[in-house]
Amino acid sequence: MIRSQLDSIRARLLAAAALWLTLALLGAWWIIGGVLDRFVTERFDAEAAAVAETVIAGTEVGVDGTPALVRPPTDPRLSQPLSLYGWQLETEAGAMLARSASLLDLRLAAPPGSYSGGAGTGPDGEPLRVMRRLFTLPGAEEALAVVVTVPRSEIDAALFRVRQPLALSLIVLGAGLAAASLAQVGWGLRTLDRMGRDIRAIRAGQAERLPLPPVAELRPVAAELNDLLDANRLVIARAREHLGNLAHSLRTPLSALANALPADHPGRVLVDRMDRQITWHLRRARSAGTPRLLGQSTPVAAVIDDLLLVLRRMAESRGVVIAPSCAPDARFAGERQDLEEMLGNLLENATKYAASRIEVSAVRQDGSLLVGIEDDGPGMADADHALALSRGGRLDEMGPSGAGLGLAIVADLAGLYGGRLDLGRSGSGGLKATLTLPS
């Protein structure tokens, strides 16, 4: 599932932005946090150093050569019992000379040597920050050491107070950068989304060409697609022209042969059969060459009106009334010539067999075009539908003249557009042909 989501350019860009944003924020937290940690720790070390300097400055050597603290530090934290803020003055050998009131009778255990800060532990194992200074006084027999401690919990609490706004700031910054990344990706890909809508409009027949996008990187793509559409139309036009020439070159000698044969000559049956075969294959080749010419959309009402201008006279001569009913928004997502061929075959077939009335309807339903043509003629049995839709299939050899290709051509053309032709019985008992096509 994750792999399918990463197939999207938008998902990949957002995932990369989220990864680098997370790494950047974590790096900022680590670096800035380290700086703050050193700053706060150094501040407490500076306070401990001030206490140590006060102890050193307040220590004097008596007339007997014994050092004593005459001016102790006055920080109130150093007087609070067991506050872990403390100091003690001792000889380098470890003899206790003085200590802060906060230590009571406790003794600070510090490693030997002189250092500005280090880790230590309190009486009950509490973590401490420890400082030890060695110094000498004039007249003293040996070096002295002052040890100062600061509870680590105080340092950690100060760090927390500093890190908390840092964390909130980084969270707000991360949210702002995430929103900016979303906006940037959406703004950067909106041209692709618009191009997708333009391509869908071409497929739906609402446009014939792609407009050039405002992004320089996509203009060559749009230009190539427009050239491809133009080449497609040119190939279709040439194919139809060649097919028309082929039909003419075959039909002319075939018509001459039919006219030369007597009406009762057995060869006329073969000539008729050849004519039907040529008609089928030429129309089949023409249709197969144009499964869908992109960018085409045909109003259905105009096509029906034009066909009725041709067929109404033949219908009136037989006493047949044609009643059209076409929705204003009924459109066919394809070429007008193909729609004319499909509807022309169905209307001509209905005109031949109708007794008195033909009803024609066209509506849009669920994104498809539904065209219904019903007549009150003899109709056909359900078992004969497959034969009627087959190439050259005729149910009534004694009926009106024809090649028996009309319904087969309609079904074939409809299938090339992803549609279908359904045959059934009308309410008056005749044939009902329902054509489902893309709209």
SULNORGI-V433452 format. One record per residue. N is the residue number from 1. OMEGA is omega in radians with two decimals (999 if undefined). Layout:
[[N:OMEGA] [N:OMEGA]]
//
This chain:
[[1:3.13] [2:-3.13] [3:3.13] [4:3.11] [5:3.14] [6:3.01] [7:3.14] [8:3.09] [9:-3.14] [10:3.14] [11:3.13] [12:3.13] [13:-3.14] [14:3.11] [15:3.11] [16:3.12] [17:3.13] [18:3.14] [19:-3.10] [20:3.10] [21:3.11] [22:3.13] [23:-3.14] [24:-3.14] [25:3.08] [26:3.09] [27:3.10] [28:3.10] [29:-3.10] [30:-3.09] [31:-3.11] [32:3.10] [33:3.10] [34:3.11] [35:3.13] [36:3.12] [37:3.13] [38:-3.12] [39:-3.11] [40:3.14] [41:3.12] [42:3.09] [43:3.10] [44:3.06] [45:3.11] [46:3.08] [47:3.10] [48:3.11] [49:3.11] [50:3.09] [51:-3.14] [52:3.12] [53:3.11] [54:3.11] [55:-3.13] [56:-3.13] [57:-3.11] [58:-3.12] [59:3.11] [60:3.13] [61:-3.14] [62:-3.12] [63:3.11] [64:3.13] [65:3.14] [66:3.11] [67:3.10] [68:3.13] [69:-3.10] [70:3.13] [71:-3.10] [72:3.08] [73:-3.07] [74:3.13] [75:-3.08] [76:3.13] [77:-3.14] [78:3.11] [79:-3.13] [80:-3.06] [81:3.06] [82:3.11] [83:-3.08] [84:2.86] [85:-3.08] [86:3.05] [87:3.03] [88:3.13] [89:-3.07] [90:3.03] [91:-3.13] [92:3.11] [93:3.07] [94:3.12] [95:-3.11] [96:3.10] [97:3.14] [98:3.11] [99:3.12] [100:-3.13] [101:-3.12] [102:-3.11] [103:-3.07] [104:3.12] [105:-3.12] [106:3.11] [107:3.12] [108:3.10] [109:-3.12] [110:3.08] [111:-3.14] [112:3.13] [113:3.14] [114:-3.13] [115:-3.06] [116:3.14] [117:3.13] [118:-3.13] [119:3.09] [120:-3.14] [121:3.12] [122:-3.11] [123:-3.13] [124:3.11] [125:3.13] [126:3.13] [127:-3.10] [128:2.92] [129:-2.97] [130:3.03] [131:3.13] [132:-3.14] [133:3.01] [134:3.11] [135:3.11] [136:3.11] [137:3.09] [138:3.12] [139:3.13] [140:-3.10] [141:-3.13] [142:3.14] [143:3.12] [144:3.11] [145:3.03] [146:-3.13] [147:3.13] [148:-3.14] [149:3.06] [150:3.14] [151:3.14] [152:3.14] [153:3.10] [154:3.10] [155:3.14] [156:3.12] [157:3.09] [158:3.08] [159:3.12] [160:3.13] [161:3.11] [162:-3.10] [163:-3.11] [164:3.07] [165:3.07] [166:3.13] [167:3.12] [168:3.13] [169:3.13] [170:3.09] [171:3.11] [172:3.10] [173:3.12] [174:3.11] [175:3.11] [176:3.11] [177:3.10] [178:3.10] [179:3.10] [180:3.10] [181:3.09] [182:-3.14] [183:-3.13] [184:3.13] [185:3.12] [186:3.13] [187:-3.12] [188:-3.08] [189:-3.10] [190:3.09] [191:3.07] [192:3.10] [193:3.13] [194:3.10] [195:3.07] [196:3.10] [197:3.12] [198:3.11] [199:3.09] [200:3.09] [201:3.08] [202:3.12] [203:-3.14] [204:3.13] [205:-3.13] [206:3.12] [207:-3.13] [208:-3.11] [209:3.07] [210:3.01] [211:3.13] [212:-3.12] [213:3.12] [214:-3.12] [215:-3.05] [216:-3.08] [217:-3.09] [218:-3.13] [219:3.08] [220:3.12] [221:3.13] [222:3.12] [223:3.12] [224:3.11] [225:3.09] [226:3.07] [227:3.11] [228:3.09] [229:3.11] [230:3.12] [231:3.11] [232:3.13] [233:3.14] [234:3.12] [235:3.14] [236:-3.13] [237:3.14] [238:3.14] [239:3.14] [240:3.11] [241:3.12] [242:3.12] [243:3.09] [244:3.10] [245:3.12] [246:3.12] [247:3.14] [248:-3.11] [249:3.11] [250:-3.06] [251:-3.08] [252:3.11] [253:3.14] [254:3.08] [255:3.11] [256:3.11] [257:3.12] [258:3.13] [259:-3.13] [260:-3.11] [261:3.05] [262:-3.09] [263:-3.10] [264:-3.12] [265:-3.14] [266:-3.12] [267:-3.14] [268:3.10] [269:3.11] [270:3.11] [271:3.11] [272:3.14] [273:3.09] [274:3.13] [275:3.12] [276:3.13] [277:3.12] [278:3.13] [279:-3.13] [280:-3.03] [281:3.11] [282:3.13] [283:3.10] [284:3.13] [285:3.12] [286:-3.12] [287:-3.11] [288:3.12] [289:-3.11] [290:-3.14] [291:3.10] [292:3.07] [293:-3.02] [294:3.07] [295:-3.11] [296:3.06] [297:-3.01] [298:3.02] [299:-3.05] [300:-3.06] [301:-3.12] [302:3.13] [303:3.13] [304:3.13] [305:3.14] [306:3.13] [307:-3.14] [308:3.05] [309:-3.14] [310:-2.99] [311:-3.05] [312:-3.14] [313:3.11] [314:3.12] [315:-3.13] [316:3.11] [317:3.10] [318:3.13] [319:-3.11] [320:3.10] [321:3.11] [322:-3.10] [323:3.14] [324:3.05] [325:-3.04] [326:3.09] [327:-3.10] [328:-3.08] [329:-3.13] [330:-3.14] [331:3.13] [332:3.14] [333:-3.12] [334:-3.07] [335:3.11] [336:-3.10] [337:3.13] [338:3.10] [339:3.10] [340:-3.12] [341:-3.14] [342:-3.11] [343:3.12] [344:3.11] [345:-3.12] [346:3.14] [347:3.11] [348:3.11] [349:3.13] [350:3.14] [351:-3.13] [352:-2.97] [353:-3.10] [354:3.10] [355:-3.10] [356:-3.02] [357:3.06] [358:3.11] [359:-3.12] [360:3.13] [361:3.10] [362:-3.13] [363:3.00] [364:-3.12] [365:3.11] [366:3.10] [367:3.13] [368:3.06] [369:3.10] [370:3.09] [371:3.13] [372:3.10] [373:-3.09] [374:3.05] [375:3.14] [376:3.12] [377:-3.09] [378:-3.12] [379:3.10] [380:3.12] [381:-3.14] [382:-3.12] [383:-3.09] [384:-3.09] [385:-3.12] [386:3.12] [387:-3.13] [388:-3.13] [389:-3.13] [390:-3.10] [391:3.08] [392:-3.11] [393:3.09] [394:-3.14] [395:-3.09] [396:-3.13] [397:-3.12] [398:-3.09] [399:-3.14] [400:-3.09] [401:3.12] [402:-3.10] [403:-3.10] [404:-3.08] [405:-2.99] [406:-3.10] [407:3.12] [408:3.11] [409:3.12] [410:-3.14] [411:-3.12] [412:3.11] [413:3.13] [414:3.12] [415:3.11] [416:3.08] [417:-3.11] [418:3.14] [419:-3.14] [420:3.06] [421:3.12] [422:3.10] [423:3.12] [424:-3.12] [425:3.12] [426:3.13] [427:3.13] [428:3.08] [429:3.14] [430:-3.11] [431:3.04] [432:3.10] [433:3.14] [434:-3.11] [435:3.11] [436:-3.05] [437:3.07] [438:-3.12] [439:999]]
//
